[in-house]
Amino acid sequence: MGLNVYLSGEIHTDWRERIIEGAQGLDVTFSAPVTDHAASDDCGVAILGSEDSKFWHDHKGARMNAIRTRKAIADADVVVVRFGEQYKQWNAAFDAGYAAALGKSLIILQRPEHDHALKEVDAAALAVTREPEQVVAALRYVLTGALPE
């Protein structure tokens, strides 16, 4: 049994790399959003043409990114959503809700200080983790039945 895992959320730390490295040897295929912040913000106007209004600039980018995100979440067996320290993480919350609505297995990765703010998101998840290594351990268990040593 293999898993397709979508790694959603915060793009400013190395959590994705830690999960991918830790999952070496497991039958897992990973996908993710575009993590180049500038490319993600500017993709819409770069492809579809410039906008005078920042609102429409962002709107074009959001729609372009949604094509990738919707496909990746739809194809995923497991969606991991990381809520980071910076920014409001609206995109991450939206991805978690979309994945939950599609019935995807959802793993949340967050710090304890976000527990109250994310209580509804956490209630939809099958696991709430604190560190990327716990995500790896969960994937290993699902695929092999092996517990951490």
VENWO-V93183 format. One record per backbone hydrogen bond with DSSP energy under -0.5 kcal/mol. CO is the residue of the C=O (numbers start at 1). NH is the residue of the N-H. E is the energy in kcal/mol with one decimal. If there is no record, write none. Layout:
CO&NH&E / CO&NH&E
//
This chain:
3&5&-0.6 / 3&29&-2.7 / 4&77&-3.1 / 4&78&-2.0 / 5&7&-0.5 / 5&31&-2.1 / 6&8&-0.8 / 6&80&-2.9 / 7&33&-0.7 / 8&82&-2.5 / 14&18&-2.2 / 15&19&-1.9 / 16&20&-2.8 / 17&21&-2.7 / 18&22&-2.1 / 19&23&-1.8 / 21&24&-1.4 / 23&26&-2.5 / 26&28&-2.0 / 27&3&-2.3 / 29&5&-3.0 / 31&7&-2.8 / 33&35&-0.5 / 35&37&-1.0 / 36&40&-2.8 / 37&41&-2.5 / 38&42&-2.4 / 39&43&-1.1 / 42&46&-2.3 / 43&47&-1.9 / 44&48&-3.2 / 45&49&-1.4 / 53&57&-2.1 / 54&58&-2.8 / 55&59&-2.4 / 56&60&-2.3 / 57&61&-1.8 / 58&62&-2.8 / 59&63&-2.1 / 60&64&-2.2 / 61&65&-2.7 / 62&66&-1.9 / 63&67&-1.1 / 64&67&-0.6 / 64&68&-1.0 / 65&69&-2.6 / 66&70&-2.8 / 67&71&-1.6 / 68&72&-2.6 / 69&73&-2.7 / 70&74&-2.4 / 71&75&-2.1 / 72&76&-0.9 / 73&76&-0.5 / 77&105&-1.4 / 78&6&-2.3 / 78&80&-0.5 / 79&81&-0.5 / 79&107&-2.7 / 80&8&-3.3 / 80&82&-0.5 / 81&83&-0.5 / 81&109&-2.9 / 82&10&-2.0 / 82&84&-0.6 / 89&93&-2.1 / 90&94&-2.5 / 91&95&-2.7 / 92&96&-2.4 / 93&97&-2.3 / 94&98&-2.7 / 95&99&-2.7 / 96&100&-2.4 / 97&101&-2.5 / 98&102&-1.6 / 99&104&-2.7 / 100&103&-1.4 / 105&79&-2.9 / 106&126&-2.8 / 106&127&-1.2 / 107&81&-2.5 / 108&110&-0.5 / 108&129&-3.8 / 109&83&-2.7 / 111&114&-2.0 / 112&115&-2.0 / 114&118&-2.1 / 116&119&-1.4 / 118&122&-3.4 / 119&123&-1.7 / 120&124&-0.9 / 121&124&-0.9 / 121&125&-0.7 / 122&125&-0.7 / 127&108&-2.7 / 127&129&-0.5 / 129&110&-2.5 / 131&134&-1.3 / 131&135&-1.1 / 132&136&-2.0 / 133&137&-2.3 / 134&138&-2.1 / 135&139&-2.5 / 136&140&-2.9 / 137&141&-2.4 / 138&142&-2.5 / 139&143&-2.3 / 140&144&-2.8 / 140&145&-0.6 / 140&146&-0.6 / 141&145&-2.2
//
